[in-house]
Amino acid sequence: MAAVVALVIGLWGVGVPSFWRDESVSALAASRPIGELWDLLGHMDRVHALYYLMLRPVAWISTSELALRLPSVLATAAAAYGIAALGRHLASARAGLLAGLVFAALPMVTRYAQEVRSYAIVTALAVLATWLLVTRRHHAGYAAVIVLLGWCHVYGLLLVVAHAFVAPDRRRFGQALLIAGAGLAPLAVLAAGQRGVQLGWLRSPTWAALPAFAQEVMGSRWGIVPLLGLALFGARGALGRVAGPWALLIPLSMLISLVYPIYSPRYVLFALPGVALLAGAGLDRLRPRPLAWAGLALLAALTVPKHLSLRTPDSRPDDLRSMAAALLERQRPGDAVLYVDATYKWFAGVYAEPYRKLIELQPGDIGEHERVWVVSGGRKHQNSAFVETDRAYLALQKSYEARYYKDFGYSWFALYVQK
């Protein structure tokens, strides 16, 4: 039942929000010729190479929002099923069902179920790895899943820290890690070469990271209070011993980031099953028993506003679809386009029609066209966005004047016309 609920919630409005910049890279990496994919990986995203390759068969069928987000929706449903199975094994069938439903109801889970990135798949693999380690003690299978998890997103390997506290057989667990290490060694080499590109944008978290994370998980700062209360109430027995260290990976990630910034809320999505298991066990302990379902209904009700807001066209950091539509409406034959950075060509190109009709410029080409569209990103349109193309910016300032700006989240375009 938990998997079905997660599937329904994941499919609800899945095609409404526009792709945003991270998704656009995934979509284009999955649909472009393999040579262009290798060229991209030479500059960025080597750590996501496996995910891009996994996505390519889907892209051969369709590159729509529904098609490309469907693997994440299915992975979220699989994670909900696995959480219910883990809860049943560690506590009771009722605790497992409640945990799976709590997981499915969390807005943060839905957010990344509807995302063309690997976070939902990593979460499903984390659940599977925990299941194999704790319930089946299948260490060869566990090692294989850990390798897949790392290749899908290296941050997910933090899960091994939690597993070190719950492994039933420490010797075989150590052997499994040695096997997994051999499979992950090439990833370590690739990741080291692009550390600055992949993580250079991260900063050490401040106290503001705590309410921000609560906002992501439940949709409000205070909505997380009952969730954490239930999790503390359920943190006992075999389930508590397994799920507790799993959930604590979230604050551990924040603490590590005070010294070596690696934390981003979406990176710790794979630890939310631990929180859901604890909350499900907490609901199961409520008496009289009907209070469990009342508590679940209360949690779900608290998330409704966030679920609704996530299913609007501009709910992602960039509204690239509306940006493309606005550009198509305003462009004229002979117009040129200047991408402030090469990456913006990837970000914008997921909705490619209006950009195909424009003449792409290099900084030295400015002055040959009456109208130039500048495509960039950042927090609103700021001149600082032109730092990497000073020649282009100076040429624009000298010979052109800005006639029109339009923001679409963190991405924007501007029309420059010859004076």
N, C-alpha and C positions, 0 to 999 in steps of 0.2 A: 504493500500500500504506500509506503514512504516513497518508493521509487516512482510510482505513478503520480503522486502529488508533486514531486520534484519535477517530473517531466512536464506536467500540465503547467506549472508555474513558469518553468523555463521557456515553454513555447508561447506563453501569453505575451503578445506584443513583441515578439523577438525581432521582427523586421522593421519596427517603427523607428527606433533610434538610428541615426546616421552612423556609419563607420567613423571612428576617430583615428587620429594619426597612427597610433600603435596598430590598430586593426588594419589600417590601410597598407602598412608594410607587410603584414601577414598575408593579406589578400593578394597583393601584387607578387610577393615572393612565391606564393602557391600557384599563380596563374601565368607568370612570365616564362619565357624560354629558360631552360636550365642554365644556360650560359650567363644570363642576367642575374639569376639567383646566386651563382658562384661569385659574380662580381660584387653583389651586395654583401655576401658573407666575408669577402675580403676586406670590407670596410667596417662592418658592424654585424651584430646578431649571430655570430658563429654558435653561441650557446643555444640558439633556437633552431639550429639547422634541422634537427630531427623532426621537430614540430612542423616546420615548413614542408618537409618531404612527406610527412603523414597527411598534410592537408591537400597536397597536389591532386590526388584522385578525386576529392570532393570538388576542387576547382575545375577539373575537366568536365564535370557535370553542370555546375552552375557556380557563378561568383556572386550570387545574391546574398543579402544579409542573412536570410533564413538558412540557405545552404551552408555557408561558411561558419555560421554560429552553431549549427546543429551538432557537430562533434562535442562542443562544450556543454550543450544541453544534455546530451546523452551521457557524457562523463559525470555530470552532476547527479543525474538520476542513478547511475551506477554507484556513486559515492553514497547517496542516501540509502540505497539497498544494502551496501556494505556496512554502514553505520548501524542499521537496524539488526543486521546479522551479528555484528560484534556485541551490541547491547544484549541481544538474546543469549549469546554464549557467556558473557561476563556477568549478567545480572538476571534478566527475565525477558520474555518475549514482549511484555508490555513496555518495559523500560527501553528496549531496542526500538520498538515502533515509535514511542514518544520522541526518542532521540533523533530518529530519521526524519520525523515531521518537524521538529525544531530546526534541524539543519535546512530542510527545504524552505522553511518560512523566513529565514534570515535574508534581508535585502542584499547584503554583501555577497551571499551565495548566488542569488539571482543575477546580480550585476555581472559576475564573471561567468555565469552560465550562458549569458548572452554576449560573449566577448570572443572575438577571433584571436585569442591568445591561448597559451598553454596552461593557465592557472587552474582551470577546472579539471583538466586531464591530470595534472600533478596531484591535485587533491584526491582524485579517484585512485591513483597509484599509491598514494600515502595510505589510504584506507586498505587497499589490497595488501600492501606490504605488512601492515599491522596485523591484518587477519592471518596471513601466512605465518608470521612470527609467533603470534600469541595462541592461536587456536589450532593450527595445523602443524606447527613446528617444522615447516617445510623450508629448510634453510637454503637449498639450491634455488627453489622458486623465489624465495625472499631476495637472494642476491641478484637474480635476474631483474626483478621488479625495481630494486634500488638502482640498478644501472639505467633502466628506462627512465625512472624518476629523475635522476641526475641529468640525463641527456635532454629531457624535456624542459627542466629548469634547475640549474645547479643549486639554487637556494633551497630547494626542497630537501637536499641532503642533510639539512639541519635536523630532520626527523630522526636520523640515526642517534643523535644525542639522547632523545627521549627513549628510544628503543634500548639503549644501553642500560637503562634502569629497569626495564621490564622483561628482558629476554629470559625465557625459562632455562635455557642451556647456554651459559656464557661461552663455553669452549666452541660450540658449533656456531654461535653467533659471531665470534671472532673469525672463524674460518669463512663464514659467509661474507664478512666485510673484506677479507683479503681477496676473495673471488671478485666481489663488486669493485674493489679498488683497481684491479687489472682492467676491467671494462671501462672504468672512469678515467684512467690515466690520460688517454688522448684528449678527453674533454678538459682536463686540467691544463694541458698545454695550450689548447685553443682559447680557453677562457682567460688565461693569464695575458695573452697577447692583446686582448680587447677590454681589459679591466676598466681603463679610463673611459672608454666609450659607453660601456654597459652600466657602470656604477658611478661614473664621475659626477652625475647630476644629483646624487644623494647627499644629504646633509645630516649631521647628528640631530636626533630628535630632541625637542624641547618638551616641556610639560604640556604644551598644546597638542602634542601627538596623541595623548590619552583621550581627550574628548573627541578629537578628529577620528580616531579609530572607532570609538563608540558610535559616532555618527554613521560611519560606513557600515558597521555590523548591523545596527538596529534601526538606523534612520533618524535617531535623536540621541542627544547626550544622556538623557535620563532613562531612555528606553532600555539601556543595557543593564540597569540596576537589577530588575527582576531576573534577567537572564543570569547574571553573575550570582545572585542570591540562590537561585535554583541549582546552579553549578556547585556552589559551596555545600549546599544541602545534600547533594548527591555524591560528593567526593568521598566515598568510602568503599570498602570491599575490593574485590578483584577489579571491578570497573574503575574505581577511583585510582587504583595503582597503575592502570594502563592509560587512562584518559588524562589523569592529572599532569604527568610530565609532558604529554602531548600538548595540552592547552597552555602550559607554562612556556612553551617555545615562543609565544607571542611577546611576553615581557622580556624573555631572554634575548630575543632579537633586538629589542629596543636598547637593552643594556649594552650589548656588544657594539651597537651603532654609536654609542657615546664615545667609543674609542676608535672604531673602524666603521664608518657609515655603510651599512648594508640594508637598513630597514626601509621598507615601503609597505603600506597596508596590504596591497595586493600580493606581495611576496609571501605573506603568512596566511593566506587563505587555506593552505593545506593543514593548518593547526586548528581550524574551526571545528572539524569533526570531534576533536577532543572536548571542546566546550559543549558541543551538542550532546555528546554522550553523557557528560556530567549533568547537564540540565535535564536530559531525559530521565536519568536516574533520580534526580531531585523531584521531578514531577511524579514519578512512580511512587515515591515515598509519602506523598501528601495523603492525608486521611481527613475525612472519608474519601474513598477512591474517586468519586465523581469530581473532586477538586482538581485532579490531574488534568482532566479535559477542560475544565474551566480555566486553569492556569495556562494551558496551551492556547486556548481561545484568546486569552488576554494578551499573551505574547504576540500572537498573529495580528490582533487588532492594532497593537502599537506599531506594527510595521507597514500597515496599509498605506499611509501617506507616502512613505518612501517608495513602496512598490509602484504606486501610481506615477510618481515623478520620474522614476527610472524608465518609464515607457512613453516618454515624450520625444519628439524628433531631435531636440537639442539637449538631451540629458547627459550626453558625453562631453568630455573636455573640448572636443572640436565637433562642429556640425558641418562636415565636409560636403554632405549632399546638398544642403541649402547654399553653401558657398559656390558649388558648381552651378547650381540653378541660377543664382544671382549673376554670376559671371556670364553665363550663356545669354541671359536676357539683355545685358548691357554691352556686350562686345560688338565690334564692327569688323567688317572685312579689312585685312591689313593690319590689325592690331598685333602688337608684340607682347611677350610675357618675359619677365625677368624673375627667376627664382633666387631669393636671397641666399639660400644655401641649397646644395644639391639634394639634401634630404627632403626638402619641401616639394620637390618634383615627385618623390615617392608618396609623400603624405597626400598631396592633392590628386595624384593620378588615379586613385581608385575610382573616382567618378570622372572619367577621362574625356568625355565628349567635348566640353568647352575648351579644354586645353589643347586638343588636337587641332583646333581651328586657329590657334595663335602661333605666331612665329617666335620660337625660343631664342632669346638673346644671351650673349656673353657680355661681360662688362665693357669690352671694347667696342661693342656694336651699337651702343646707345648714341642717338642722334640721327639715326637713319629712318626712324619711324615717328609718325605724328603722335601716336598714342601708345603708351606702355603700361601694361598691368604688372604690378609688383605683387608677388605672392610670398607671404612670409608667415611667421608665427611668433608667439610670445604673449605676454599679458597685454593685450590691446596693441594698437599700432603705435610703436615707439621707434624713434630714429635709431636707438641702440641696436635694433635688429639688423642694421646694415653694417655692423662692425666688420664682418668677414668679406664684404664687397664694397670697400670704401670708394674704389674707382667708380663703380656703378652709381653709388649714392651721390658723389660729387658731380658726376655728369648729369644726373637727374636734377640736382639742385641748380646747376648752371643753366641748363637749357629747357627744363620742364618745370611745370608747377602742378602740385597735387590738386586734383579736382574732386576726388571722391574717395572716401574710406569706408570700409565695412568690416566689422568684426563678426566672427563666427566661432565663439569660444576663444580658444587660444590661437586660432589661425585667422588670418585676415588677408584682404587684398586692397590695393590702392591703385587708382588710375592717375597716371601722370600724362599731361598733355603739353606739347611744345608751346613755349611762350610765344 
